[in-house]
Every structure is written in structure tokens, then in C-alpha cells.
Amino acid sequence: MGTILDYLGWRGDLTLKQSPFNEVDNLLLAELSFLELTDIVPDVGQGRSVKLHRAVEQYFARREGEEISMGVLVPDQILIMAKEMAASPRFRDMPLSGFRSILDPDREIQFAALTIDTGDGSLYLSFRGTDDTLVGWKEDFNMTFLSEVPSQQLAAEYLRETARHSRGKQLRLGGHSKGGNLAVYAAVHCGAAVQKRLEMVYNNDGPGFKESLLERPEYRAVRERIVTIVPQSSVVGMLLEHDDNYHVVHSSQQGLNQHDGFSWQVQGTSFVRMEERSTEGRVNEKAIRGFFANLDDDQRRQFVDAMFEVLSSTNAQTLTELDSDRLRSLTAMVKTYKELNKESRQVLAEALRVILKASTDNLVEGLEEKSEALRRLWENKK
């Protein structure tokens, strides 16, 4: 077994004609949209495409002498991945186009997308997940009380616009984390004509939706082409309303760190499958769902606004800035927390209680699970 980086060593020398597009290729292309390619790859219909290896060369050339970090939670392994993709016959000459990046704190938008021509008659539309910015995380949390957030609208518009500029091509959509959510949303809201061109939609551990899409005819029209992939202790992929039709893959990490796609285990051209999610994943989902089930939309909004008011009191724009001076950040957050109204403080305190209870429940259920396994092993030896 290996990771997607190992896969590049195993399969990177094979073109898609020699080894067809697969789910591991999907995750690599989903992660690629985390690179900031503004002024390197043109927006939809704004210029000629740029081959992947040239785009990656320009990306690093513009940052020569800098220490590049993707942020606190976005894996720096994306940088290694990009260089190895640029060196591999499988990916290096794939044309890139349609790079669009929008970051607007006032409208609470963090959106980016990239189109990759895979050379087999299809385009892969890669939607970026949540980046290092606080506004990106704020938009994610807004999904708990809004039926639609701006990035979802932008994703559907991006798909329709790309479809108009690429007649005759089949379309694959994908993304990791929020990017997976955007891919599914775009597929449902792109219109019947574009839906007919959708070959596959990959949701790599992306959250669900405030209001279920499952009964909508537009969802049913594409449901069989949606591939949802989650690690065994998935938390993000189990948030909000989601389809129970998903594939569980093995991650080498623990807890929330399993969200990192670079920890997903690969064998051949597929991820290593597991029969079901772990106890930890089920307990986390139950706790989080229980917390939000007790809040109406106004209370959810109050919880999210209060939490980000506390975080924004540090004047940090990114998680990296928030983490760089922890003492100063903590001092500012405590001060702001004390200034919140009583109801907002109670909502935040309840959230902390739920998180701590989930951790305790995980520990207890994990010990019970291990004890039961040892008991069965002992009885089998008798």
C-alpha cells in the first residue's frame, strides 16, 4: 500500500491511453486547484490553455527564494505533488484553463476552480476546498444555516460557463472537502443539458447540505454518477444532510487528520476499501448532529457569528496568522468572548461541551470495542 504520492511513482509513467482515468487521478487533480495560478492560467474563455508542467514551473519561479506554506490545515505535500505531476508523462502535458479565484471577506466568499483537459475526451473541473483563510472557514460554517452559500452559486455558474466553452467534451467534476460539496452542488444545479455531459462527479470527503438534495429530480438524474469517498473516521464528510451511498477508504491517520487526502491508502489504481466507518467516526457524527439538531437556524447563525467574532478579534486573516502569535491571539479572543452577550456565550460554551463529550465517548466506546475483541479472542482460544 502507499499514498497518492506513491501512486505518482507507480503510474506516473503511464498515459491515460495505457491506464484509464481512475479515482486516484481524481484526488490528485482535486488537490491541484489549491495552487494559486492567477496570471498563470487564464480564466474561462480568456486565453489559451497552459500545459501543467509549464504552469507549475511558473508557480515556483514566481516564489523563488520564498518559504512556501499552504497554511495550517492545507497539506504542504501539495507542493511535492505538483512537482511530481509536472515531471510525470501521465500529467505533465495536460492543458490547464479556466482558473478562477475569488476571495471576498465582505460577502464571505472563498472560491477557486481549475479545468484540466485529461486528454481522453474529458475535462476535469477541480473545485478548491477550504483554504487557510478565516473567511473560507466562515463560509463553511454558514452552510449550517443557509440553504445556499455564494461559493455554491459560483460553482454552478463556473460549470455552465465552462460547458459553453467546451462543446463536445465530457465533463468530470471533483474536489476535496468543501470542493467536493461544490462539485455535487454544481452537478445538481447546472441544468439538464449540461447534466447529460457529466461523466462522473467526485466528492472527496466533502460535507453535505443544510437541506437534503436527495429527493430532488435534479439530484436523482446524476446520483449514479456521484462517487463519494470518505475515510474510516470521517467527520467532515458526514456533516449535514448527505447521501448514505459512499465508499469508505483506509487512512493512516487518526481522528480529524484522516481528512487529509495524502493519508488515504492506495493500492494499484484504487483506494484501499474498508467495510464500514469506525466507531470514532460514528460517535463524532452522532455528537455533532445532536448539537446542531438542538439549534434552529437563528441559533446556528448566532453560534457561527459569535465564534468568528472571537476569532476575528485577533485581526488575523488566516489560520497561519492566528497560530503565529498564540498568546496575543488567545488574549484578544478571551477579551472578545467576555464582551459577547450572555446567549452567545452560552451557545459557544455548549459547543465546547459537545466536543469534549464526543472525545470522551470516543475513548469509552473505543475501549469497549477493544475489550469485546479481546473477549472474543479469549473465547476462541478456549
C-alpha positions in Angstrom: 0.0 0.0 0.0 1.0 3.6 -0.5 -0.3 7.1 -0.9 -1.2 9.3 -3.8 2.4 10.4 -3.9 3.5 6.8 -4.2 0.9 6.3 -6.9 2.7 9.0 -9.0 5.8 6.9 -8.8 3.8 3.7 -9.8 1.6 5.1 -12.5 3.1 8.5 -13.5 4.9 7.0 -16.5 1.7 5.6 -18.0 -0.6 7.8 -20.1 -4.4 7.6 -19.8 -4.4 5.6 -23.0 -2.3 3.0 -21.3 -4.2 3.1 -18.0 -7.6 4.8 -17.9 -8.6 7.6 -15.6 -9.4 6.4 -12.0 -10.4 7.6 -8.6 -6.8 8.3 -7.5 -6.2 10.5 -10.5 -9.4 12.3 -9.4 -7.9 13.2 -6.0 -4.6 14.4 -7.4 -6.5 16.8 -9.8 -8.8 17.8 -6.9 -5.8 18.9 -4.8 -4.2 20.7 -7.8 -6.7 23.6 -7.5 -5.1 24.6 -4.2 -2.2 26.1 -6.2 -2.7 29.9 -6.7 -2.5 30.1 -10.5 -3.8 33.7 -11.1 -2.0 35.3 -14.0 -0.5 31.9 -14.9 -3.6 30.0 -16.1 -6.4 32.2 -17.8 -10.0 32.3 -16.7 -12.7 30.6 -18.7 -12.7 31.8 -22.3 -9.9 34.4 -21.5 -7.0 32.9 -23.3 -5.1 29.8 -24.4 -4.6 26.9 -22.0 -1.2 26.3 -20.3 0.3 22.8 -20.0 0.5 21.6 -16.5 4.3 21.4 -16.3 4.7 25.0 -17.5 2.1 26.2 -15.0 3.9 24.5 -12.2 7.2 25.9 -13.3 5.8 29.4 -13.3 4.2 28.9 -10.0 7.5 28.1 -8.3 9.5 30.6 -10.3 7.4 33.4 -9.0 8.1 32.2 -5.5 11.8 31.6 -5.8 13.6 32.4 -2.6 10.3 32.3 -0.6 9.4 29.7 2.0 6.1 28.4 0.6 3.5 27.1 3.0 -0.1 26.1 2.1 -1.3 27.0 5.6 -2.1 25.4 8.9 -4.5 22.7 7.7 -3.9 22.5 3.9 -1.1 19.9 3.3 2.2 21.2 2.1 2.5 17.9 0.3 0.5 19.6 -2.4 3.7 21.3 -3.4 5.6 18.0 -3.7 2.6 16.5 -5.6 2.6 19.4 -8.1 6.3 19.0 -8.9 5.9 15.2 -9.4 2.9 15.6 -11.6 4.8 18.1 -13.7 7.6 15.5 -14.2 5.3 12.6 -15.0 4.2 11.7 -18.6 0.7 10.9 -17.2 0.0 14.5 -16.2 2.7 16.9 -17.4 1.2 17.8 -20.8 -2.4 18.1 -19.6 -3.7 21.6 -20.6 -4.9 23.8 -17.8 -7.5 26.5 -18.2 -10.3 28.3 -16.5 -8.5 29.3 -13.3 -10.8 31.4 -11.2 -10.2 32.6 -7.7 -12.4 34.8 -5.6 -11.8 35.9 -2.0 -14.2 38.4 -0.6 -14.4 38.9 3.2 -17.3 41.3 2.9 -19.5 38.8 1.1 -17.9 35.9 2.9 -16.8 34.1 -0.2 -13.7 31.8 -0.7 -13.9 30.1 -4.1 -11.4 28.8 -6.7 -11.7 26.4 -9.6 -9.5 25.0 -12.3 -10.2 23.0 -15.5 -7.8 20.2 -16.6 -8.1 18.6 -20.0 -7.2 15.0 -19.3 -6.6 14.1 -23.0 -9.2 11.3 -23.1 -12.1 13.4 -24.4 -13.0 14.7 -21.0 -12.3 17.8 -18.8 -11.9 17.6 -15.1 -13.3 20.6 -13.2 -11.4 20.9 -9.9 -13.1 22.9 -7.1 -10.8 24.1 -4.3 -11.7 23.1 -0.8 -11.4 25.4 2.2 -8.0 27.2 2.3 -6.1 28.9 5.1 -8.3 31.9 5.3 -10.8 32.6 8.1 -13.4 33.8 5.5 -13.1 30.4 3.9 -13.9 28.7 7.2 -16.7 31.2 7.9 -18.4 30.3 4.6 -18.2 26.6 5.5 -19.9 27.2 8.8 -22.5 29.3 7.1 -23.7 26.1 5.4 -25.2 25.0 8.7 -28.0 27.7 8.5 -28.0 28.8 4.8 -29.6 26.8 2.1 -27.1 28.1 -0.4 -23.7 29.9 0.1 -22.1 32.1 -2.5 -19.4 29.6 -3.5 -22.1 27.0 -4.4 -23.7 29.5 -6.7 -20.3 30.3 -8.2 -19.5 26.6 -8.7 -22.8 26.1 -10.7 -22.0 29.2 -12.8 -18.5 28.0 -13.4 -19.7 24.6 -14.7 -22.3 26.1 -17.0 -19.8 28.7 -18.4 -17.1 26.0 -18.9 -19.6 23.8 -20.6 -20.4 26.6 -23.1 -16.8 27.0 -24.0 -16.0 23.3 -24.4 -18.7 21.8 -26.6 -18.1 18.1 -27.5 -16.2 17.4 -24.3 -17.4 15.1 -21.5 -17.2 16.6 -18.0 -15.8 15.2 -14.8 -16.2 17.3 -11.6 -14.4 16.9 -8.3 -13.0 18.5 -5.2 -11.7 17.7 -1.7 -13.5 18.9 1.4 -15.7 21.9 0.5 -14.6 21.3 -3.1 -16.4 18.0 -3.1 -19.6 19.8 -1.8 -19.3 22.4 -4.6 -18.8 19.6 -7.2 -22.1 17.9 -6.2 -24.0 21.2 -5.9 -22.8 22.3 -9.4 -23.9 18.9 -10.8 -27.4 19.3 -9.4 -27.8 22.9 -10.4 -26.2 23.1 -13.9 -29.3 22.3 -15.9 -30.4 19.2 -17.9 -28.3 19.9 -21.0 -25.1 20.1 -19.0 -26.0 17.1 -16.8 -26.1 14.9 -19.9 -22.4 15.6 -20.4 -21.4 14.7 -16.9 -19.3 11.6 -16.8 -18.6 11.4 -13.1 -18.7 13.7 -10.0 -16.2 13.0 -7.3 -16.9 14.2 -3.7 -13.7 13.6 -1.7 -14.8 13.8 2.0 -16.9 16.9 1.4 -19.7 18.0 3.7 -23.4 17.6 3.0 -26.1 20.2 2.7 -28.4 22.0 5.0 -31.4 20.9 3.1 -31.4 17.4 1.6 -31.0 17.2 -2.2 -31.8 13.5 -2.2 -35.5 13.8 -3.3 -34.9 16.4 -5.9 -35.3 15.2 -9.5 -32.1 17.1 -10.5 -30.2 15.0 -7.9 -31.7 11.7 -8.9 -30.7 12.5 -12.5 -27.0 12.4 -11.6 -27.0 10.3 -8.4 -25.5 7.2 -10.1 -22.6 9.3 -11.4 -21.6 10.7 -8.0 -18.7 9.0 -6.2 -18.4 9.9 -2.6 -15.2 8.9 -0.8 -14.7 9.2 3.0 -12.0 7.9 5.4 -13.0 5.5 8.1 -13.4 8.1 10.9 -14.8 10.8 8.6 -16.2 13.9 10.3 -16.3 16.5 7.6 -17.9 14.1 5.0 -20.7 13.2 7.5 -21.7 16.8 8.3 -25.2 18.0 7.4 -27.6 16.1 5.1 -25.8 13.6 2.8 -26.4 10.5 0.7 -25.5 7.3 2.5 -24.1 5.9 -0.7 -20.4 6.3 -0.1 -17.1 4.4 -0.2 -15.1 4.1 3.0 -11.3 4.2 2.4 -8.4 3.5 4.8 -6.5 6.4 6.2 -3.2 6.0 8.0 -4.0 9.0 10.3 -6.2 9.3 13.3 -9.3 11.4 14.0 -9.8 14.6 12.1 -6.4 14.2 10.5 -8.0 11.5 8.3 -9.5 14.3 6.3 -6.0 14.7 4.8 -6.3 13.0 1.4 -2.5 12.4 1.4 -3.1 9.9 4.2 -5.6 7.8 2.2 -4.1 4.4 1.3 -3.7 3.4 -2.3 -3.3 0.0 -3.9 -2.8 -0.1 -7.7 -5.4 2.2 -9.2 -7.8 2.4 -6.3 -8.0 3.4 -2.7 -7.9 0.7 -0.1 -11.6 0.0 0.9 -13.0 -0.7 4.3 -16.3 -2.4 5.0 -17.7 0.4 7.3 -16.7 3.5 9.2 -15.0 3.3 12.5 -16.7 3.7 15.9 -14.9 7.0 16.3 -16.5 8.3 13.1 -20.0 7.2 14.1 -19.7 8.7 17.6 -18.4 12.0 16.2 -21.3 12.2 13.7 -23.8 11.5 16.4 -22.5 14.2 18.7 -22.2 16.9 16.0 -25.7 16.1 14.6 -27.1 16.1 18.1 -25.6 19.5 18.8 -27.0 21.1 15.6 -30.3 19.4 15.9 -31.0 21.3 19.1 -30.4 24.7 17.4 -32.8 26.4 15.0 -31.3 28.5 12.1 -31.2 31.7 14.1 -29.3 30.0 16.9 -26.9 28.4 14.4 -26.2 31.8 12.8 -25.6 33.2 16.3 -23.2 30.4 17.1 -21.2 30.9 13.9 -21.2 34.7 14.1 -20.1 34.6 17.7 -17.3 32.1 17.1 -15.9 34.1 14.2 -16.3 37.4 16.0 -14.0 35.9 18.7 -11.5 34.6 16.1 -11.5 37.9 14.1 -10.8 39.9 17.2 -7.2 38.9 16.7 -7.1 40.8 13.3 -5.8 37.6 11.8 -6.9 36.9 8.2 -5.7 33.3 8.1 -5.2 30.4 10.4 -1.5 30.7 10.0 -1.6 34.3 11.3 -3.8 33.1 14.2 -1.3 30.4 15.1 1.8 32.6 14.7 1.3 34.5 18.0 -0.8 32.3 20.1 -0.6 34.2 23.3 -1.7 37.5 21.7 -4.4 35.7 19.8 -5.7 34.0 23.0 -5.7 37.3 24.9 -7.8 39.0 22.2 -10.2 36.1 21.9 -10.8 35.9 25.7 -11.5 39.6 25.8 -14.0 39.4 23.0 -15.6 36.3 24.4 -16.3 38.2 27.7 -17.9 41.0 25.7 -20.4 38.8 24.0 -24.0 38.8 25.1 -25.0 36.1 27.6 -26.9 34.0 24.9 -23.9 33.9 22.5 -21.5 32.8 25.3 -23.9 30.0 26.3 -24.1 28.8 22.7 -20.3 28.7 22.4 -19.9 27.0 25.8 -22.4 24.3 24.7 -20.4 23.7 21.6 -17.3 23.1 23.7 -19.2 20.8 25.9 -20.4 18.7 22.9 -16.9 18.5 21.5 -15.5 17.3 24.9 -18.3 14.8 25.3 -17.6 13.4 21.9 -13.9 13.0 22.8 -14.9 11.2 26.0 -17.4 9.0 24.2 -14.9 8.1 21.6 -12.5 7.0 24.3 -15.1 4.9 26.2 -16.5 3.3 23.1 -13.0 2.6 21.7 -12.1 0.8 25.0 -15.3 -1.1 24.9 -14.7 -2.2 21.3 -11.2 -3.4 22.2 -12.4 -5.2 25.3 -15.1 -7.0 23.2 -12.5 -8.0 20.6 -10.2 -9.4 23.4 -13.1 -11.3 24.9 -13.9 -12.9 21.6 -10.3 -13.8 21.0 -10.0 -15.4 24.5 -13.2 -17.4 24.0 -11.9 -18.7 20.6 -8.7 -19.9 22.3 -10.6 -22.0 24.8 
